[in-house]
Amino acid sequence: MTHLKLIMQSCAGAALIAVHVALTAPLRRWRTTWGATPAEAAATMPADELIPNQKWRYTHAVTINAPPDLVWPWVVQLGQGRGGFYSYVGLENLIGCQVRNTDKVLREYQDATVGDQIRLHPKTPPLTIALTEPGARIVLLLRDPATGDASIWAFHLIRDDDGHTRLIERGCSTYGPRLASRLTFGPLFLEPIGFVMSRRMLLTIRTLASRPREHAGR
């Protein structure tokens, strides 16, 4: 990717974030259910129970013209120092994430085990894999018992009647009484910013997983 293209994409992402933060109230319902059917948004999904006192959540989804076994490799390699996040990498690196997005399946990151750690940023606490079912779902958990802050970031892959994949991203969070907790784990900033980055990520995964198999780097 050229530097000019990267700069243009980063500016576009920053502009989208600014708009979504400014329009939080009227857009929140749409953002927290983007792409999901009413049934998907309302459904209880595996590992939701890890956040028993949810203060907010979101459900995003896309349909991918590929079976789950071809989508899974792109999902399982998510992470800083791994396959990246398939989003606005310029914005991520602006805050020091040190991310590089791949457009290939990376064999060294295809195994996921409960207890493994996945980083979003080299200097923040990692998320822990709390549940994984290859080809079906992976759930990442971040919890701080000292503050009461906790969240999950989950991806569920469901085969539809046409053999395609519904890729469902589910996030659930709760937070303690401290201002820092409300700002870090609450929806005020995390929800609009996360939506812009997640939407880009899901659309990119859709593009990558839909490519002919010989171009996937497998």
MARTI-217572 format. One line per 10 residues: number of its first residue (from 1); for each residue y, z negated, x of N, C-alpha, C. Coordinates in steps of 0.05 Angstrom, whole numbers, plus 32768, in hexadecimal, padded with zeros to 4 digits. Example, Ala and Ser with C-alpha at 12.3 -4.5 7.8 and 13.67 -1.06 7.14 Angstrom:
2
1 = 7F8E/7F64/8108/7FA6/7F64/80F6/7FBE/7F64/8108  7FD3/7F72/8101/7FEB/7F71/8111/8001/7F63/8102 .
This chain:
218
1 = 7FE8/8000/8011/8000/8000/8000/8019/8000/8012  802C/8012/800C/8044/8013/801C/8056/7FFB/8017  8067/7FF5/802A/807A/7FDE/8027/808C/7FE3/800F  8095/7FFC/800B/80A7/8002/7FF5/809A/7FFD/7FDB  8081/8006/7FD8/8072/8002/7FBF/806E/7FE4/7FBA  8067/7FD5/7FCF/8063/7FB8/7FCD/807D/7FAA/7FC4  8093/7FB2/7FD0/80AD/7FA6/7FC8/80B3/7FAD/7FAB  80AF/7FC6/7FA3/80B5/7FCD/7F87/80A3/7FBE/7F73  808A/7FBB/7F7A/8078/7FAC/7F68/8080/7F8E/7F67  8088/7F83/7F7E/8090/7F67/7F7E/80A9/7F63/7F6E .
11 = 80BC/7F76/7F6F/80D5/7F74/7F60/80CF/7F76/7F42  80BC/7F88/7F3B/80B4/7F8B/7F1F/80A7/7F71/7F15  8096/7F65/7F25/8089/7F4C/7F1E/809D/7F36/7F1A  80B0/7F34/7F2D/80C4/7F1F/7F2B/80D6/7F22/7F12  80DC/7F3B/7F0C/80EC/7F40/7EF4/80DD/7F38/7EDB  80C3/7F3F/7EDA/80B3/7F37/7EC3/80B2/7F19/7EC0  80AE/7F0B/7ED6/80AD/7EEE/7ED5/80C7/7EE2/7ECA  80DE/7EED/7ED4/80F8/7EE3/7ECB/80FB/7EE7/7EAD  80F2/7EFE/7EA2/80F4/7F03/7E86/80E3/7EF0/7E76  80CA/7EEC/7E80/80B8/7EDB/7E71/80C0/7EBE/7E71 .
21 = 80CB/7EB5/7E88/80D5/7E99/7E89/80EC/7E96/7E75  80FE/7EAA/7E74/8115/7EA8/7E63/810D/7EA9/7E45  80F8/7EB7/7E3F/80EF/7EBB/7E23/80D6/7EAB/7E1D  80D4/7E94/7E29/80BB/7E84/7E27/80B4/7E7E/7E0A  80C7/7E74/7DFA/80C1/7E6B/7DDF/80B6/7E82/7DCD  80C4/7E98/7DCB/80BA/7EAD/7DB9/80A1/7EBC/7DC3  809C/7EBB/7DDD/8086/7ECB/7DE8/806D/7EBA/7DED  806F/7EA0/7DEC/8058/7E8F/7DF5/803E/7E95/7DE5  8040/7E96/7DCC/8027/7E9B/7DBC/801A/7EB5/7DC4  802A/7ECA/7DC7/801F/7EE4/7DCF/8013/7EE3/7DEB .
31 = 8021/7ED5/7DFD/8018/7ED4/7E19/7FFE/7EC4/7E1B  7FFB/7EAE/7E0C/7FE4/7E9D/7E0F/7FCB/7EA9/7E02  7FCE/7EBF/7DF3/7FB7/7ECC/7DE7/7FB6/7EEA/7DED  7FC4/7EF2/7E03/7FC6/7F0E/7E09/7FAB/7F1B/7E0D  7FA6/7F30/7DFE/7F8D/7F40/7E00/7F75/7F34/7DF2  7F77/7F1B/7DEA/7F60/7F0D/7DDE/7F60/7F10/7DBF  7F48/7F12/7DB4/7F46/7F12/7D97/7F4B/7EF5/7D8D  7F51/7EF2/7D73/7F54/7ED7/7D69/7F3C/7EC5/7D6D  7F24/7ED2/7D6B/7F0B/7EC2/7D6F/7F08/7EB9/7D8C  7F0F/7ECB/7D9F/7F0E/7EC4/7DBB/7F22/7EAE/7DC2 .
41 = 7F3A/7EB0/7DB7/7F4E/7E9C/7DBD/7F47/7E81/7DB2  7F39/7E80/7D9B/7F32/7E67/7D8E/7F18/7E5B/7D98  7F08/7E6B/7DA5/7EED/7E63/7DAD/7EED/7E4D/7DC2  7ED9/7E3B/7DC0/7ED4/7E28/7DD5/7EC1/7E35/7DE9  7EC9/7E36/7E02/7EBA/7E44/7E16/7EAD/7E30/7E2A  7E98/7E38/7E37/7E8B/7E26/7E4A/7E9F/7E1B/7E5F  7E9E/7E01/7E63/7EAF/7DF2/7E76/7ECA/7DEB/7E6B  7ED2/7DF4/7E53/7EEA/7DEA/7E47/7EEA/7DCB/7E45  7ED2/7DC0/7E42/7ED0/7DA3/7E3F/7ED8/7D94/7E58  7EDB/7DA2/7E6F/7EE3/7D94/7E87/7F00/7D8A/7E85 .
51 = 7F0F/7D95/7E72/7F2B/7D8C/7E6D/7F2A/7D82/7E50  7F21/7D69/7E4C/7F1D/7D60/7E30/7F37/7D5B/7E21  7F4D/7D55/7E2E/7F67/7D50/7E21/7F7A/7D66/7E28  7F73/7D7E/7E20/7F84/7D96/7E27/7FA0/7D93/7E1B  7FB4/7D98/7E2B/7FCF/7D99/7E21/7FD9/7DB5/7E1C  7FCC/7DC8/7E29/7FD2/7DE4/7E23/7FBC/7DF5/7E2F  7FB9/7E0D/7E24/7FA5/7E20/7E2F/7FAD/7E3D/7E28  7FA0/7E4F/7E35/7FA5/7E6C/7E2F/7F8A/7E7A/7E31  7F89/7E91/7E24/7F72/7EA3/7E24/7F7C/7EC0/7E27  7F76/7ECC/7E3D/7F7D/7EE8/7E41/7F64/7EF9/7E43 .
61 = 7F65/7F12/7E3C/7F4C/7F22/7E3C/7F53/7F40/7E3F  7F40/7F4E/7E4B/7F41/7F6C/7E4C/7F25/7F76/7E48  7F23/7F8E/7E3D/7F09/7F9C/7E3C/7F07/7FAF/7E53  7EF0/7FAE/7E61/7EEC/7FBE/7E79/7ED5/7FD2/7E75  7EDA/7FEB/7E7B/7EC6/7FFF/7E77/7EB1/7FFF/7E8D  7EA3/7FE8/7E8E/7E8E/7FE4/7EA1/7E7E/7FCC/7E98  7E64/7FCA/7E9F/7E54/7FB3/7E97/7E5C/7F9B/7EA8  7E55/7F83/7E9F/7E5C/7F6A/7EAE/7E54/7F6A/7ECB  7E3D/7F76/7ED2/7E33/7F74/7EED/7E45/7F84/7F00  7E55/7F97/7EF6/7E68/7FA6/7F07/7E84/7F99/7F07 .
71 = 7E89/7F87/7EF4/7EA2/7F79/7EF3/7EA1/7F5F/7F04  7E8A/7F52/7F03/7E86/7F39/7F10/7E8E/7F39/7F2E  7E87/7F4D/7F3E/7E8E/7F4C/7F5A/7EAB/7F49/7F5F  7EBC/7F54/7F4E/7ED9/7F52/7F51/7EE3/7F37/7F4A  7ED7/7F2A/7F37/7EDF/7F10/7F2E/7ED7/7EFA/7F42  7EBE/7EFC/7F4B/7EB3/7EE6/7F5C/7EC1/7EE5/7F77  7ECD/7EFA/7F80/7EDA/7EFA/7F9A/7EF8/7EF3/7F99  7F01/7EEA/7F81/7F1D/7EE2/7F7F/7F23/7ECA/7F92  7F3B/7EC9/7F9D/7F43/7EB2/7FAC/7F54/7EB9/7FC4  7F64/7EA6/7FCD/7F73/7EA9/7FE6/7F60/7EA9/7FFE .
81 = 7F63/7EBC/8010/7F51/7EBE/8026/7F37/7ECC/801F  7F35/7ED6/8006/7F1E/7EE4/7FFC/7F27/7F00/7FF3  7F23/7F06/7FDA/7F2A/7F21/7FD0/7F47/7F22/7FC6  7F55/7F0B/7FC5/7F70/7F0B/7FBA/7F6F/7F06/7F9C  7F85/7F0D/7F8F/7F88/7F08/7F72/7F8F/7F21/7F63  7F8F/7F38/7F70/7F94/7F52/7F62/7FAE/7F52/7F52  7FC2/7F43/7F5C/7FDB/7F41/7F4C/7FF2/7F4A/7F5E  8009/7F3D/7F5A/8021/7F44/7F69/8021/7F36/7F83  8014/7F42/7F97/800F/7F35/7FB0/8029/7F2E/7FBF  803D/7F3E/7FBB/8056/7F39/7FC8/8062/7F1E/7FBF .
91 = 8061/7F19/7FA5/806B/7F00/7F9A/805A/7EE8/7FA4  803F/7EED/7FA4/802E/7ED7/7FAE/8033/7ED0/7FCB  8038/7EE4/7FDB/803D/7EDF/7FF7/8059/7ED4/7FFC  806B/7ED9/7FE9/8086/7ECF/7FEC/8086/7EB0/7FEC  8072/7EA4/7FDE/8070/7E87/7FDE/8059/7E7D/7FF1  8051/7E8F/8003/803F/7E86/8018/8022/7E87/8012  801A/7E96/7FFE/7FFD/7E97/7FF7/7FEC/7EA4/800C  7FF8/7EB6/801C/7FE9/7EC5/8030/7FD1/7ED3/8024  7FD7/7EE3/800F/7FC2/7EF1/8000/7FC2/7F0F/8008  7FAA/7F19/8009/7FA7/7F36/800C/7F94/7F40/7FF7 .
101 = 7F9C/7F51/7FE5/7F8B/7F5B/7FD0/7F79/7F71/7FDB  7F60/7F70/7FD3/7F4D/7F85/7FDB/7F48/7F98/7FC4  7F40/7FB0/7FCB/7F38/7FC3/7FB7/7F1A/7FCA/7FBA  7F0C/7FB8/7FC8/7EEF/7FBC/7FCC/7EE0/7FA3/7FC5  7EC7/7FA6/7FBF/7EB5/7F8F/7FBB/7EAE/7F84/7FD7  7EB3/7F6B/7FDB/7EAE/7F5E/7FF5/7E94/7F4E/7FF4  7E80/7F58/8002/7E65/7F4C/8000/7E65/7F2E/8008  7E77/7F27/801B/7E76/7F0C/8026/7E81/7EF7/8012  7E8C/7F00/7FFB/7E97/7EEE/7FE7/7E89/7EF1/7FCC  7E71/7EFA/7FCC/7E62/7EFF/7FB3/7E51/7EE8/7FA9 .
111 = 7E4E/7ED4/7FBA/7E3F/7EBC/7FB2/7E52/7EA6/7FAA  7E4C/7E99/7F93/7E5D/7E83/7F89/7E4A/7E6C/7F82  7E50/7E55/7F8C/7E3F/7E3D/7F87/7E51/7E27/7F7D  7E47/7E18/7F6A/7E55/7E00/7F60/7E5C/7DEE/7F78  7E76/7DE6/7F79/7E7F/7DD6/7F8F/7E8E/7DE6/7FA4  7E8B/7E00/7FA4/7E9B/7E10/7FB7/7EB8/7E0F/7FB0  7EC9/7E12/7FC4/7EE6/7E10/7FC0/7EF3/7E2B/7FC2  7F06/7E30/7FB0/7F16/7E49/7FB0/7F33/7E41/7FB1  7F41/7E4D/7FC4/7F5D/7E47/7FC8/7F70/7E5B/7FBA  7F86/7E51/7FAF/7F9C/7E61/7FA5/7FB1/7E65/7FBB .
121 = 7FB4/7E51/7FCC/7FC8/7E4F/7FE0/7FBD/7E3F/7FF8  7FC3/7E47/8010/7FB7/7E39/8027/7FBF/7E1C/802A  7FD5/7E13/801C/7FDE/7DF8/8020/7FDC/7DE7/8006  7FD0/7DF1/7FF1/7FCD/7DE2/7FD9/7FAF/7DDB/7FD5  7FA9/7DC5/7FC6/7F8D/7DBE/7FC2/7F7D/7DD5/7FB6  7F65/7DD9/7FBF/7F54/7DEF/7FB5/7F49/7DE9/7F99  7F42/7DFE/7F8B/7F33/7DFB/7F72/7F15/7DFA/7F79  7F06/7DEC/7F69/7EE9/7DE9/7F6E/7ED9/7DF8/7F59  7EC5/7E06/7F61/7EB4/7E14/7F4D/7EA5/7DFF/7F3E  7EAA/7DFC/7F24/7E9D/7DE8/7F13/7E85/7DF4/7F04 .
131 = 7E86/7E0E/7F00/7E70/7E1B/7EF1/7E6F/7E38/7EFA  7E58/7E42/7EFF/7E55/7E5F/7F05/7E3A/7E69/7EFA  7E3C/7E80/7EED/7E24/7E8E/7EE4/7E29/7EAB/7EEC  7E1C/7EB4/7F01/7E21/7ECF/7F0C/7E1F/7EE4/7EF6  7E34/7EF5/7EF5/7E35/7F0A/7EE2/7E40/7F01/7EC7  7E45/7EE7/7EC3/7E4D/7EDE/7EA9/7E66/7ECD/7EA9  7E69/7EBA/7EBC/7E81/7EA9/7EBD/7E84/7E9A/7ED7  7E9D/7E93/7EDD/7EA3/7E81/7EF3/7EBA/7E70/7EE9  7EB9/7E56/7EEE/7ECD/7E43/7EE5/7ED6/7E33/7EFE  7EF0/7E34/7F02/7EFC/7E25/7F18/7F0B/7E0D/7F0D .
141 = 7F09/7DF6/7F1B/7F14/7DDD/7F11/7F26/7DD1/7F26  7F3D/7DC7/7F1D/7F4F/7DB7/7F2E/7F55/7D9D/7F1F  7F4F/7D86/7F2C/7F53/7D6D/7F1F/7F5E/7D58/7F33  7F71/7D48/7F2A/7F7C/7D33/7F3A/7F7A/7D19/7F29  7F66/7D09/7F2D/7F63/7CF1/7F1C/7F7A/7CDD/7F1F  7F87/7CDE/7F36/7F9D/7CCB/7F3B/7FB5/7CD1/7F28  7FB9/7CEA/7F21/7FD1/7CF1/7F11/7FC9/7CF9/7EF4  7FB0/7CFF/7EEF/7FA8/7D08/7ED5/7FAB/7D26/7ED2  7FB3/7D34/7EE7/7FB6/7D51/7EE6/7F9B/7D5F/7EE9  7F97/7D74/7ED9/7F7D/7D82/7EDB/7F81/7D9E/7ECD .
151 = 7F72/7DB1/7ED7/7F72/7DCB/7ECB/7F59/7DDA/7ED2  7F51/7DED/7EC2/7F3C/7E00/7EC8/7F47/7E1C/7EC7  7F3B/7E2D/7ED7/7F41/7E49/7ED7/7F26/7E57/7ED5  7F21/7E64/7EBF/7F06/7E6E/7EBA/7F06/7E8C/7EB3  7EF0/7E99/7EBA/7EEC/7EB5/7EB4/7ED1/7EB8/7EA7  7ED1/7EC4/7E8F/7EB8/7EC8/7E80/7EB4/7EE6/7E7B  7E9D/7EF0/7E82/7E97/7F0C/7E7F/7E82/7F0F/7E69  7E8A/7F1D/7E54/7E79/7F20/7E3C/7E74/7F3E/7E37  7E5B/7F46/7E35/7E55/7F62/7E2F/7E59/7F68/7E12  7E68/7F7D/7E0C/7E6D/7F83/7DF0/7E57/7F97/7DE6 .
161 = 7E5A/7F9F/7DCD/7E45/7FB0/7DC0/7E43/7FCB/7DCD  7E58/7FD4/7DDB/7E58/7FEE/7DE9/7E4E/7FEC/7E05  7E46/7FD4/7E0E/7E3E/7FD1/7E2A/7E55/7FCC/7E3D  7E6D/7FCB/7E32/7E84/7FC5/7E43/7E88/7FA7/7E46  7E9B/7F9F/7E55/7EA0/7F82/7E5B/7EBA/7F78/7E4F  7EB8/7F62/7E41/7ED0/7F53/7E3A/7ED4/7F3F/7E50  7EE9/7F42/7E5F/7EEF/7F2E/7E74/7F04/7F1B/7E69  7EFC/7F02/7E65/7F0D/7EEE/7E58/7F15/7EDA/7E6D  7F2F/7ED6/7E70/7F3A/7EC2/7E82/7F43/7EAB/7E71  7F39/7E93/7E77/7F40/7E7B/7E68/7F4C/7E66/7E7B .
171 = 7F63/7E5B/7E74/7F6E/7E46/7E83/7F74/7E2E/7E71  7F6D/7E16/7E79/7F72/7DFD/7E6A/7F7F/7DE9/7E7E  7F93/7DDB/7E74/7FA0/7DC7/7E86/7FA8/7DAE/7E77  7FA9/7D99/7E86/7FB5/7D80/7E7D/7FC5/7D75/7E94  7FD6/7D61/7E8F/7FE7/7D57/7EA5/7FEF/7D3A/7E9E  7FF6/7D2C/7EB3/7FFE/7D10/7EB1/801B/7D0E/7EAA  8026/7CF5/7EA9/8041/7CF0/7E9F/8057/7CF7/7EB3  8050/7CFB/7ECC/8065/7CFF/7EE1/8073/7D1A/7EDC  808C/7D1C/7EE4/809B/7D35/7EE2/808D/7D4A/7EF3  8084/7D43/7F0B/8077/7D56/7F1C/805E/7D62/7F0F .
181 = 804F/7D51/7F01/8037/7D5A/7EF3/803E/7D6D/7EDD  8053/7D67/7ECD/805A/7D78/7EB7/8064/7D93/7EC1  8072/7D93/7ED7/807C/7DAD/7EE2/8066/7DBD/7EEF  8053/7DB0/7EFC/803E/7DBE/7F0A/8027/7DC7/7EF8  801F/7DB6/7EE5/8008/7DBC/7ED3/8010/7DC3/7EB7  8029/7DBE/7EAF/8032/7DC4/7E94/8039/7DE1/7E91  803E/7DEA/7E78/8042/7E06/7E72/805E/7E11/7E77  8072/7E00/7E7D/808E/7E09/7E7F/8091/7E20/7E91  8087/7E1E/7EAA/8089/7E34/7EBD/806E/7E41/7EC2  8059/7E31/7EC2/803F/7E3B/7EC9/8035/7E50/7EB5 .
191 = 803B/7E4C/7E9C/8031/7E5F/7E87/803E/7E7B/7E8A  8059/7E7D/7E8B/8064/7E98/7E8D/805F/7EA5/7EA7  8060/7E96/7EBD/805B/7EA2/7ED8/803D/7EAA/7ED9  802B/7E98/7ED1/800F/7E9E/7ED1/8008/7EB6/7EC1  8015/7EB9/7EAA/800F/7ED0/7E99/8015/7EEA/7EA7  802C/7EEC/7EB4/8034/7F05/7EC1/8020/7F0C/7ED7  8018/7EF8/7EE7/8005/7EFC/7EFD/7FE9/7F02/7EF2  7FE1/7EF4/7EDE/7FC6/7EF7/7ED3/7FC3/7F13/7EC5  7FD7/7F1B/7EB6/7FD5/7F35/7EA9/7FD1/7F4B/7EBE  7FE1/7F4A/7ED3/7FDE/7F5E/7EE9/7FC2/7F5C/7EF5 .
201 = 7FB8/7F44/7EF9/7F9D/7F40/7F05/7F87/7F4D/7EF3  7F88/7F47/7ED9/7F73/7F51/7EC7/7F74/7F6F/7EC5  7F8C/7F7A/7EC4/7F8E/7F98/7EC3/7F84/7FA5/7EDC  7F89/7F98/7EF3/7F80/7FA3/7F0C/7F61/7FA1/7F0E  7F56/7F8B/7F06/7F39/7F88/7F06/7F2D/7F9E/7EF4  7F39/7FA2/7EDD/7F2F/7FB7/7ECB/7F2F/7FD2/7ED9  7F44/7FD9/7EE7/7F45/7FF2/7EF5/7F30/7FF4/7F0B  7F2E/7FDF/7F1B/7F1A/7FDF/7F31/7EFE/7FE0/7F28  7EF7/7FD0/7F13/7EDB/7FD0/7F0A/7ED3/7FE9/7EFB  7EE7/7FF8/7EF1/7EE1/8010/7EE1/7EDE/8028/7EF3 .
211 = 7EE3/8025/7F0D/7EE1/803C/7F1F/7EC4/8044/7F22  7EBF/805E/7F28/7EA3/8066/7F2F/7E98/8054/7F44  7E7E/804E/7F43/7E72/803A/7F54/7E75/8041/7F71  7E75/805B/7F78/7E76/8062/7F94/7E91/805C/7FA1  7EA5/8056/7F90/7EBF/804F/7F9B/7EC5/8031/7F9C  7EB1/8021/7F95/7EB5/8004/7F93/7EB0/7FF6/7FAD  7EA7/8004/7FC1/7EA3/7FF7/7FDB/7E8A/7FE7/7FDC  7E77/7FED/7FCB/7E5E/7FDE/7FCA/7E49/7FE9/7FDD .
